[in-house]
Amino acid sequence: MTIATRALTGGLTLSVLALAAPAALAREPGDLPIAVQMYTLRDHGTLDEQLAAVQAAGVTAVETVGMQGTTAEDLSAKLAEYGIEAISTHAQLADLRADAQAVIAFNKAIGNDVITVPYLAEEDRPTDAAGWTALGEELAGLSATLQAEDMVLAYHNHDFEMVDYDGRTALEIMMEAAGDDVLAELDLAWVARGGLDPVEYLARFDDRVFAIHAKDNAPEGEAPDERGFKALGEGTLDWAAILPAAEEAGAQWYIIEHDQPIDAAQVVMTGATFLAENLPDSATR
């Protein structure tokens, strides 16, 4: 607004500016610790089309899935082309067991330094507390290997880690044995499906939360064609309570995910908009 315009509008100037202020202060997804888990977009065309959907939502970070079916050189070039950084990857435990150095080399080449174990095959799931302790000790060893390369290990849960052993969940037992250097990537939709309160559960991992997977559950019996999941903010989880709790627990990233979306690009857009509008002011990159 010029001096001449201010002179013409006189006393209306402050009112107009006051009304305009919220829009001027609106936060963009790319300025916030918002990322997209690429698994959400796995059926959304080519890798270029998937990254274009992330870009269209204003998001500038992704969590990759393994090697994304391409070479490190190609993936690095495509991420740069779309103005996107890799902030984590989901690397299967079997791949880390077989050749951790290959996983490390690929991720160093794309500029990523967080390796997240995303899932346990049924045969790898312990059946008692001692087994979960042993798995945690194995993760501690993998973490030491990664730390030697200036990388970090994290673990992503589903509902089967919510099983209770004398007042502690399997995830808590495993993470205690793994040591504080192994971080938690808490998938809160799965926490809720495991019968626990996401807000209360976040507090059990204070200062160890690398990220939350931000996705929603449909009301029971709804959205069977989407495995009972909904776009962020359209389901049953109490995000007004969850997001501040995640900040309190030290979450560094909020990663949009949906396990089986009908319209993946729209799910990403909806999630990015929801988080940009609802993340606490303290959530920064």
C-alpha positions as CSV (number, residue, x, y, z in Angstrom):
1,M,0.0,0.0,0.0
2,T,1.5,3.4,-1.0
3,I,1.5,6.6,1.0
4,A,-1.1,8.0,-1.5
5,T,-3.4,5.1,-1.0
6,R,-3.1,5.4,2.8
7,A,-4.1,9.1,2.5
8,L,-7.2,8.2,0.4
9,T,-8.4,5.4,2.7
10,G,-7.7,7.3,5.9
11,G,-9.1,5.6,8.9
12,L,-10.1,2.5,7.0
13,T,-6.5,1.5,6.5
14,L,-6.0,-0.3,9.8
15,S,-9.3,-2.2,9.4
16,V,-8.4,-3.4,6.0
17,L,-4.9,-4.5,7.1
18,A,-6.3,-6.2,10.1
19,L,-8.7,-8.2,7.9
20,A,-5.9,-9.1,5.5
21,A,-3.5,-10.1,8.3
22,P,-4.6,-13.8,8.7
23,A,-4.1,-14.5,5.0
24,A,-0.7,-12.8,5.1
25,L,0.4,-14.9,8.0
26,A,-1.0,-18.2,6.7
27,R,1.7,-20.9,6.7
28,E,2.7,-22.9,3.7
29,P,3.2,-26.7,3.9
30,G,6.7,-26.3,2.4
31,D,7.7,-24.0,5.3
32,L,6.6,-26.6,7.9
33,P,7.9,-30.0,9.0
34,I,5.4,-31.8,6.7
35,A,6.4,-34.7,4.6
36,V,4.6,-37.4,2.5
37,Q,5.2,-41.1,2.8
38,M,5.7,-42.2,-0.8
39,Y,3.9,-45.5,-0.1
40,T,0.7,-43.4,-0.2
41,L,1.4,-42.6,-3.9
42,R,2.7,-46.0,-5.0
43,D,-0.2,-46.6,-7.4
44,H,-0.3,-43.0,-8.6
45,G,1.4,-43.3,-12.0
46,T,5.1,-42.8,-12.5
47,L,7.7,-41.6,-10.0
48,D,7.5,-38.2,-11.8
49,E,3.7,-38.1,-11.4
50,Q,4.1,-39.0,-7.7
51,L,6.6,-36.3,-7.0
52,A,4.4,-33.8,-9.0
53,A,1.5,-34.6,-6.6
54,V,3.7,-33.9,-3.6
55,Q,4.9,-30.6,-5.2
56,A,1.3,-29.6,-6.1
57,A,0.3,-30.0,-2.4
58,G,3.1,-27.5,-1.6
59,V,5.1,-30.2,0.3
60,T,8.9,-30.2,0.0
61,A,9.8,-33.4,1.9
62,V,9.2,-37.1,1.5
63,E,9.8,-40.4,3.2
64,T,10.9,-42.8,0.5
65,V,10.1,-46.5,0.2
66,G,13.3,-48.5,-0.2
67,M,15.0,-47.5,-3.4
68,Q,11.8,-46.3,-5.1
69,G,12.4,-48.8,-8.0
70,T,15.2,-46.7,-9.4
71,T,18.9,-45.7,-9.0
72,A,20.2,-43.3,-6.4
73,E,21.4,-41.0,-9.2
74,D,18.0,-40.9,-10.8
75,L,16.1,-40.5,-7.6
76,S,18.4,-37.7,-6.4
77,A,18.0,-35.9,-9.7
78,K,14.2,-36.2,-9.6
79,L,14.0,-34.9,-6.0
80,A,16.1,-31.9,-7.0
81,E,13.9,-31.3,-10.1
82,Y,10.7,-31.1,-8.0
83,G,12.4,-29.2,-5.1
84,I,11.9,-32.1,-2.6
85,E,14.2,-33.5,0.0
86,A,14.2,-37.0,1.4
87,I,14.0,-36.9,5.2
88,S,13.7,-40.6,5.9
89,T,13.4,-43.9,4.1
90,H,11.5,-47.1,4.9
91,A,14.0,-49.9,4.8
92,Q,12.9,-53.4,5.5
93,L,14.6,-55.2,8.4
94,A,15.6,-58.0,6.0
95,D,17.5,-55.6,3.8
96,L,19.3,-54.1,6.7
97,R,20.2,-57.6,7.9
98,A,21.4,-58.7,4.5
99,D,23.4,-55.6,3.5
100,A,23.2,-52.6,5.7
101,Q,26.0,-50.9,3.8
102,A,24.0,-51.0,0.6
103,V,21.1,-49.2,2.3
104,I,23.5,-46.7,3.8
105,A,25.2,-46.0,0.5
106,F,21.9,-45.5,-1.4
107,N,20.5,-43.1,1.2
108,K,23.7,-41.1,1.5
109,A,23.6,-40.6,-2.3
110,I,20.1,-39.1,-2.1
111,G,20.9,-36.9,1.0
112,N,18.9,-38.9,3.5
113,D,20.2,-39.7,7.0
114,V,17.3,-41.4,8.7
115,I,16.6,-45.1,8.1
116,T,13.2,-46.4,9.4
117,V,12.3,-50.0,9.9
118,P,8.7,-49.9,8.6
119,Y,7.2,-53.3,9.3
120,L,7.9,-56.8,10.6
121,A,7.0,-59.8,8.5
122,E,4.9,-62.2,10.5
123,E,7.8,-64.6,11.0
124,D,9.9,-61.8,12.5
125,R,7.4,-60.8,15.1
126,P,8.3,-61.9,18.6
127,T,5.7,-63.8,20.6
128,D,6.8,-62.8,24.1
129,A,8.5,-60.0,26.0
130,A,11.9,-61.7,25.8
131,G,11.7,-61.9,22.1
132,W,10.9,-58.2,21.9
133,T,13.8,-57.4,24.1
134,A,16.1,-59.5,21.8
135,L,14.8,-57.6,18.7
136,G,15.5,-54.3,20.5
137,E,19.0,-55.4,21.1
138,E,19.4,-56.2,17.4
139,L,18.1,-52.8,16.5
140,A,20.7,-51.3,18.9
141,G,23.4,-53.1,16.9
142,L,22.0,-51.8,13.6
143,S,21.8,-48.3,15.1
144,A,25.5,-48.4,16.0
145,T,26.3,-49.3,12.4
146,L,24.3,-46.4,11.2
147,Q,25.7,-44.0,13.7
148,A,29.2,-44.7,12.5
149,E,28.0,-43.3,9.2
150,D,26.3,-40.3,10.8
151,M,22.9,-41.8,10.3
152,V,19.9,-42.5,12.6
153,L,17.7,-45.6,13.0
154,A,14.0,-45.2,13.7
155,Y,11.1,-47.8,14.0
156,H,7.6,-47.5,12.6
157,N,4.8,-49.3,14.4
158,H,1.6,-51.1,13.4
159,D,-1.0,-52.4,15.8
160,F,0.7,-55.7,16.6
161,E,3.3,-53.9,18.7
162,M,0.5,-52.7,21.0
163,V,0.2,-56.1,22.6
164,D,0.5,-55.8,26.4
165,Y,3.1,-57.5,28.6
166,D,2.5,-56.8,32.3
167,G,1.6,-53.2,31.6
168,R,4.0,-52.4,28.8
169,T,3.5,-52.7,25.1
170,A,5.8,-54.7,22.9
171,L,6.9,-51.5,21.3
172,E,8.0,-50.0,24.6
173,I,9.9,-53.2,25.6
174,M,11.7,-53.3,22.3
175,M,12.5,-49.6,22.3
176,E,13.9,-49.7,25.8
177,A,16.2,-52.6,24.8
178,A,17.2,-50.7,21.6
179,G,18.4,-47.7,23.6
180,D,17.7,-44.0,23.3
181,D,19.5,-43.6,20.0
182,V,16.8,-45.5,18.2
183,L,13.9,-43.2,17.6
184,A,10.1,-43.8,17.3
185,E,8.1,-43.1,14.2
186,L,4.6,-43.4,15.7
187,D,1.8,-44.3,13.4
188,L,-1.1,-43.0,15.4
189,A,-3.9,-44.5,13.4
190,W,-2.4,-48.0,14.1
191,V,-1.9,-47.0,17.8
192,A,-5.6,-46.3,18.0
193,R,-6.4,-49.5,16.2
194,G,-4.4,-51.3,18.8
195,G,-6.8,-50.0,21.4
196,L,-4.6,-47.2,22.9
197,D,-5.0,-43.4,23.2
198,P,-2.6,-41.7,20.8
199,V,-2.2,-38.7,23.0
200,E,-1.3,-40.7,26.1
201,Y,0.9,-43.1,24.1
202,L,2.9,-40.2,22.6
203,A,3.9,-39.2,26.2
204,R,5.5,-42.6,26.7
205,F,8.1,-41.6,24.1
206,D,9.0,-38.1,25.1
207,D,12.1,-36.9,23.2
208,R,12.3,-40.0,21.2
209,V,9.7,-39.2,18.5
210,F,11.4,-38.7,15.2
211,A,8.0,-38.3,13.4
212,I,4.4,-39.2,13.5
213,H,2.6,-40.8,10.6
214,A,-0.4,-38.5,10.2
215,K,-3.4,-40.4,8.9
216,D,-6.9,-41.1,10.1
217,N,-9.2,-44.0,10.8
218,A,-12.7,-44.1,9.4
219,P,-15.6,-44.8,11.7
220,E,-15.9,-48.6,12.3
221,G,-17.4,-50.3,9.3
222,E,-16.8,-47.4,6.9
223,A,-14.4,-47.1,3.9
224,P,-13.7,-50.8,3.5
225,D,-12.3,-50.1,0.0
226,E,-9.6,-48.0,1.7
227,R,-8.8,-50.5,4.5
228,G,-10.8,-48.3,6.9
229,F,-8.6,-45.3,6.6
230,K,-9.5,-41.7,5.8
231,A,-7.8,-38.6,4.7
232,L,-6.2,-36.6,7.5
233,G,-8.8,-34.7,9.6
234,E,-11.8,-36.6,8.1
235,G,-11.8,-39.5,10.4
236,T,-12.1,-40.3,14.1
237,L,-8.7,-39.3,15.6
238,D,-8.7,-36.2,17.8
239,W,-6.1,-34.1,16.1
240,A,-6.8,-31.0,18.2
241,A,-5.3,-33.0,21.1
242,I,-2.8,-35.1,19.1
243,L,-0.9,-32.4,17.4
244,P,0.1,-30.5,20.6
245,A,0.9,-33.8,22.2
246,A,3.2,-34.7,19.3
247,E,5.0,-31.4,19.6
248,E,5.3,-31.9,23.4
249,A,6.9,-35.3,22.7
250,G,9.4,-33.7,20.3
251,A,8.1,-34.8,17.0
252,Q,10.4,-33.5,14.2
253,W,8.2,-34.4,11.2
254,Y,4.5,-34.9,10.4
255,I,4.4,-37.5,7.6
256,I,1.1,-37.8,5.6
257,E,0.2,-41.4,4.9
258,H,-2.7,-43.4,3.7
259,D,-2.4,-47.2,3.3
260,Q,-4.9,-47.6,0.4
261,P,-6.2,-44.3,-0.9
262,I,-8.7,-44.2,-3.8
263,D,-7.4,-40.8,-4.8
264,A,-3.8,-40.5,-3.5
265,A,-3.1,-37.0,-4.8
266,Q,-6.2,-35.7,-3.1
267,V,-5.2,-37.4,0.2
268,V,-1.8,-35.7,0.0
269,M,-3.4,-32.3,-0.7
270,T,-6.0,-32.7,2.0
271,G,-3.3,-33.8,4.5
272,A,-1.0,-30.9,3.7
273,T,-3.8,-28.3,4.0
274,F,-5.0,-29.8,7.3
275,L,-1.5,-29.8,8.8
276,A,-0.7,-26.3,7.6
277,E,-3.9,-25.0,9.2
278,N,-3.6,-27.0,12.4
279,L,0.0,-27.6,13.4
280,P,1.0,-25.8,16.6
281,D,2.9,-22.6,16.1
282,S,6.0,-24.3,17.6
283,A,6.1,-26.8,14.7
284,T,9.0,-25.5,12.6
285,R,11.6,-26.8,10.3
